[in-house]
Amino acid sequence: MAKIIGKKTTKFITTLLTWLGAAVLYFVIFSALFDTPAEYKLRHSTDRMRQEYEVLSARYDSLNMVVNNIIERDKNIFGILFESKPYDFESDYEQQRLSLHESLISRSKHNMLKQLTKSVDNLDSKFTDLEATYTTLQRQLDSLGDQRNCIPSVQPVINHQLTLLTAGYGMLMHPFYRTLQSHQGIDYTIPEGQSIFATADGRVKDVLGKSSTSGVTIVIDHGNGYTTSYSHLGKVKVKRGQKVRRGDIIALSGNSGLSLSPHLHYEVRYEGMRVDPIHYFIMELTADEYRKILKIAQSGMQSFD
């Protein structure tokens, strides 16, 4: 009897293990051939991500190609207009930074400390001089009173990003004669119909017509040795003899006179002598913006008039 029970138990266990092995084998084969709902969802989620990545990658390549084409076209247009390559301030700064780094790592700690001490002393001396100059200027400004409003001190156009100024003061290539000539003002490339502002309080001295090479021009006398002129205008908003205040709209931009394209030519004169208008944007430019606009003005190779 015990033997029969033992055989049945052995047979049961063997059968159970066989079925368990078959179940495990079935599960392994099923898992290899078929996905569970969770696996199916994860697999196809990855597929969607891969497809989205491929679409974004293709779009990036397309946009990158468009941007490179625009850069090349911009260089070509710059070359045609100014007969030179655009000046790359970032590359120039990077080269200077690398040169400075190489020179520093070649020095000993003693020499670097000595140089640093000397630089700090120089800066301290310059700061003292600047503080004295600032105090003197502040006294002079305070003595001017309301006459401060008669000093040109803002840009004649809305140029918050400083990108509209394309030609500065100095010797530049003339767009029509193709020779170096003195450009005694600055050029802003702006579309026709944009607002032109008086840069200081004053009285309109002249409104000149289209017959001159400067086109429609407004001259404002500020009564303290300063006069400003705005050339190549479109529609004039003021009359001769009219009083204006800083920020008043005096005209709309245009393309009159001998002009390469729509732009504003702006000049500042002091005691009859033309001066660089860049130095008169003191009310709206920070120190960094002033340095930036100086670089932009110096990078122009050709005027627009």
C-alpha positions as CSV (number, residue, x, y, z in Angstrom):
1,M,0.0,0.0,0.0
2,A,2.8,2.4,0.9
3,K,4.5,1.6,-2.4
4,I,1.4,2.4,-4.3
5,I,1.0,5.8,-2.5
6,G,4.7,6.5,-3.1
7,K,4.4,5.8,-6.8
8,K,1.3,8.0,-7.1
9,T,3.0,10.8,-5.2
10,T,6.1,10.6,-7.4
11,K,3.9,10.5,-10.5
12,F,1.9,13.6,-9.2
13,I,5.1,15.5,-8.5
14,T,6.6,14.6,-11.9
15,T,3.4,15.6,-13.6
16,L,3.2,18.9,-11.7
17,L,6.9,19.7,-12.5
18,T,6.2,18.8,-16.2
19,W,3.2,21.2,-16.3
20,L,5.2,23.9,-14.4
21,G,8.1,23.5,-16.9
22,A,5.7,23.6,-19.8
23,A,4.1,26.8,-18.3
24,V,7.4,28.4,-17.9
25,L,8.5,27.4,-21.4
26,Y,5.2,28.7,-22.7
27,F,5.6,32.0,-20.9
28,V,9.2,32.4,-22.2
29,I,8.1,31.6,-25.8
30,F,5.0,33.9,-25.5
31,S,7.1,36.7,-24.0
32,A,9.6,36.4,-26.8
33,L,7.0,36.4,-29.5
34,F,4.3,38.6,-28.1
35,D,4.3,41.8,-26.0
36,T,2.3,42.4,-22.8
37,P,0.1,45.4,-22.9
38,A,2.5,47.4,-20.8
39,E,5.5,46.3,-23.0
40,Y,3.5,47.1,-26.1
41,K,2.7,50.6,-24.8
42,L,6.4,51.3,-23.9
43,R,7.7,50.0,-27.2
44,H,5.3,52.1,-29.2
45,S,5.9,55.1,-26.9
46,T,9.6,54.8,-27.8
47,D,8.7,54.5,-31.5
48,R,6.7,57.8,-31.3
49,M,9.6,59.5,-29.5
50,R,12.0,58.2,-32.2
51,Q,9.7,59.5,-34.9
52,E,9.4,62.9,-33.2
53,Y,13.2,63.0,-32.8
54,E,13.7,62.3,-36.5
55,V,11.1,65.0,-37.5
56,L,12.8,67.5,-35.1
57,S,16.2,66.6,-36.4
58,A,15.2,67.1,-40.0
59,R,13.6,70.4,-39.0
60,Y,16.8,71.5,-37.2
61,D,18.9,70.6,-40.2
62,S,16.5,72.5,-42.5
63,L,16.6,75.6,-40.2
64,N,20.3,75.4,-39.8
65,M,20.7,75.4,-43.6
66,V,18.3,78.4,-43.9
67,V,20.3,80.3,-41.3
68,N,23.6,79.5,-42.9
69,N,22.2,80.6,-46.3
70,I,21.0,83.9,-44.7
71,I,24.4,84.5,-43.2
72,E,26.1,83.9,-46.5
73,R,23.6,86.2,-48.3
74,D,24.2,88.8,-45.7
75,K,28.0,88.5,-46.2
76,N,27.5,88.8,-50.0
77,I,25.3,91.9,-49.6
78,F,27.7,93.4,-47.2
79,G,30.5,92.7,-49.6
80,I,28.6,94.3,-52.5
81,L,27.7,97.4,-50.5
82,F,30.9,98.0,-48.6
83,E,33.5,96.0,-50.6
84,S,34.7,94.2,-47.5
85,K,33.9,91.4,-45.1
86,P,31.8,92.0,-42.0
87,Y,33.8,92.6,-38.9
88,D,33.4,89.8,-36.4
89,F,33.7,91.4,-32.9
90,E,33.1,88.0,-31.1
91,S,36.0,86.3,-32.9
92,D,38.3,89.3,-32.3
93,Y,37.4,89.3,-28.6
94,E,37.9,85.5,-28.4
95,Q,41.4,85.8,-29.9
96,Q,42.3,88.5,-27.5
97,R,41.0,86.5,-24.5
98,L,43.0,83.4,-25.6
99,S,46.2,85.5,-26.1
100,L,45.8,87.0,-22.6
101,H,45.3,83.5,-21.2
102,E,48.4,82.1,-22.8
103,S,50.5,85.0,-21.6
104,L,49.2,84.6,-18.1
105,I,49.9,80.9,-17.7
106,S,53.4,81.4,-18.9
107,R,54.2,83.8,-16.0
108,S,55.3,82.9,-12.5
109,K,53.1,83.5,-9.5
110,H,55.4,86.2,-8.3
111,N,55.2,88.1,-11.6
112,M,51.4,87.6,-11.8
113,L,51.0,89.0,-8.2
114,K,53.3,91.9,-9.1
115,Q,51.3,92.7,-12.3
116,L,48.0,92.4,-10.4
117,T,49.2,94.8,-7.7
118,K,50.3,97.3,-10.4
119,S,46.9,97.0,-12.2
120,V,45.0,97.6,-9.0
121,D,47.1,100.7,-8.3
122,N,46.4,102.0,-11.8
123,L,42.7,101.3,-11.5
124,D,42.7,103.1,-8.2
125,S,44.4,106.1,-9.7
126,K,42.0,106.2,-12.6
127,F,39.0,105.9,-10.3
128,T,40.2,108.9,-8.4
129,D,40.7,110.9,-11.6
130,L,37.2,109.8,-12.8
131,E,35.6,110.8,-9.5
132,A,37.2,114.2,-9.7
133,T,36.0,114.6,-13.4
134,Y,32.5,113.4,-12.5
135,T,32.3,116.0,-9.7
136,T,33.4,118.8,-12.0
137,L,30.9,117.7,-14.7
138,Q,28.1,117.6,-12.1
139,R,28.9,121.1,-11.0
140,Q,28.9,122.3,-14.6
141,L,25.6,120.5,-15.3
142,D,24.0,122.0,-12.2
143,S,25.1,125.5,-13.3
144,L,23.4,125.0,-16.7
145,G,19.9,124.7,-15.2
146,D,17.2,124.4,-17.9
147,Q,19.8,124.8,-20.6
148,R,20.6,121.1,-20.2
149,N,17.4,120.4,-22.2
150,C,19.0,122.2,-25.1
151,I,22.0,119.8,-25.4
152,P,21.4,117.0,-27.9
153,S,21.5,113.9,-25.7
154,V,19.2,111.2,-27.2
155,Q,19.0,109.3,-30.4
156,P,16.7,110.7,-33.1
157,V,15.1,107.3,-33.7
158,I,13.8,104.4,-31.6
159,N,16.9,102.2,-31.5
160,H,16.7,100.2,-28.2
161,Q,18.7,97.3,-29.6
162,L,21.3,99.6,-31.2
163,T,21.0,97.7,-34.5
164,L,19.8,100.5,-36.8
165,L,23.0,102.5,-36.8
166,T,25.0,101.4,-39.8
167,A,27.5,104.2,-40.6
168,G,29.5,106.3,-38.2
169,Y,31.4,109.5,-38.1
170,G,34.7,109.7,-40.1
171,M,36.3,108.6,-43.4
172,L,34.0,106.2,-45.2
173,M,33.4,104.9,-48.7
174,H,30.9,107.0,-50.6
175,P,28.2,104.7,-52.0
176,F,28.0,106.5,-55.4
177,Y,31.5,108.0,-56.0
178,R,33.3,104.9,-54.6
179,T,35.9,107.0,-52.9
180,L,36.8,107.7,-49.3
181,Q,35.1,110.8,-48.1
182,S,34.5,112.5,-44.7
183,H,31.2,111.4,-43.3
184,Q,30.4,114.0,-40.7
185,G,27.3,112.4,-39.1
186,I,25.8,109.0,-38.6
187,D,23.3,106.9,-40.6
188,Y,20.4,105.0,-39.4
189,T,18.9,102.5,-41.8
190,I,15.1,102.7,-41.1
191,P,12.1,102.1,-43.4
192,E,10.2,105.0,-44.8
193,G,7.5,106.5,-42.6
194,Q,9.2,106.0,-39.2
195,S,9.1,108.7,-36.6
196,I,12.1,111.1,-36.3
197,F,12.5,112.9,-32.9
198,A,14.1,116.2,-31.9
199,T,17.1,115.3,-29.7
200,A,16.9,118.5,-27.6
201,D,14.8,121.6,-27.1
202,G,15.2,124.3,-29.7
203,R,13.7,126.2,-32.6
204,V,13.4,124.9,-36.2
205,K,16.0,127.0,-38.1
206,D,15.5,125.6,-41.6
207,V,13.4,123.1,-43.6
208,L,15.2,122.3,-46.8
209,G,13.5,120.7,-49.9
210,K,14.4,117.7,-52.0
211,S,16.6,119.6,-54.5
212,S,19.8,119.2,-52.4
213,T,21.9,116.0,-52.2
214,S,20.8,115.8,-48.5
215,G,17.2,115.7,-49.6
216,V,14.5,117.0,-47.2
217,T,16.4,118.2,-44.2
218,I,15.4,119.8,-40.9
219,V,17.9,122.0,-39.0
220,I,17.2,122.8,-35.3
221,D,19.0,125.6,-33.5
222,H,19.2,124.8,-29.8
223,G,20.4,128.2,-28.8
224,N,23.5,127.2,-26.8
225,G,26.0,126.7,-29.6
226,Y,24.4,123.4,-30.7
227,T,22.5,122.7,-33.9
228,T,21.3,119.4,-35.2
229,S,20.3,118.3,-38.7
230,Y,18.1,115.5,-39.9
231,S,18.4,114.6,-43.6
232,H,16.8,112.4,-46.3
233,L,13.4,112.8,-44.7
234,G,10.0,112.0,-46.0
235,K,7.1,113.9,-44.5
236,V,7.9,117.0,-42.4
237,K,5.9,117.6,-39.3
238,V,7.2,121.1,-38.3
239,K,7.6,124.5,-39.8
240,R,10.5,127.0,-39.9
241,G,10.6,129.0,-36.6
242,Q,8.6,126.5,-34.7
243,K,9.7,125.7,-31.1
244,V,10.2,122.0,-30.4
245,R,11.1,120.0,-27.3
246,R,13.2,116.9,-26.9
247,G,11.3,113.9,-28.0
248,D,8.8,115.8,-30.3
249,I,8.2,114.1,-33.6
250,I,9.5,116.5,-36.3
251,A,9.3,114.3,-39.4
252,L,8.9,110.8,-40.9
253,S,11.9,109.0,-42.4
254,G,12.3,108.8,-46.1
255,N,14.7,108.3,-49.0
256,S,15.0,111.8,-50.5
257,G,18.1,113.3,-52.0
258,L,21.3,111.4,-52.9
259,S,20.5,108.3,-50.9
260,L,21.5,104.6,-51.3
261,S,18.4,103.4,-49.5
262,P,15.8,104.7,-46.9
263,H,17.8,106.0,-43.9
264,L,18.3,109.0,-41.7
265,H,21.5,111.0,-41.7
266,Y,21.9,112.8,-38.4
267,E,24.5,115.5,-37.5
268,V,25.4,117.5,-34.4
269,R,27.3,120.8,-34.6
270,Y,28.8,122.8,-31.8
271,E,29.9,126.4,-32.5
272,G,29.6,125.6,-36.2
273,M,31.9,122.5,-36.1
274,R,30.5,119.1,-36.8
275,V,31.1,116.6,-33.9
276,D,30.5,112.9,-33.5
277,P,26.8,112.4,-32.5
278,I,27.7,109.1,-30.8
279,H,29.1,111.0,-27.8
280,Y,25.8,112.8,-27.3
281,F,23.5,109.9,-26.5
282,I,24.2,110.3,-22.8
283,M,20.6,110.2,-21.5
284,E,19.7,106.7,-22.8
285,L,22.9,104.6,-23.1
286,T,24.6,102.7,-20.3
287,A,28.4,102.3,-20.3
288,D,28.1,98.9,-22.0
289,E,25.6,100.2,-24.6
290,Y,27.9,103.1,-25.3
291,R,30.8,100.7,-26.0
292,K,28.6,98.6,-28.2
293,I,27.3,101.4,-30.3
294,L,30.9,102.7,-30.7
295,K,31.9,99.3,-32.1
296,I,28.9,99.3,-34.4
297,A,29.8,102.8,-35.7
298,Q,33.5,101.8,-36.2
299,S,32.5,98.6,-38.2
300,G,30.8,100.6,-41.0
301,M,32.8,100.8,-44.1
302,Q,30.4,102.8,-46.3
303,S,27.9,105.6,-45.8
304,F,24.4,105.6,-47.3
305,D,24.7,109.2,-48.7
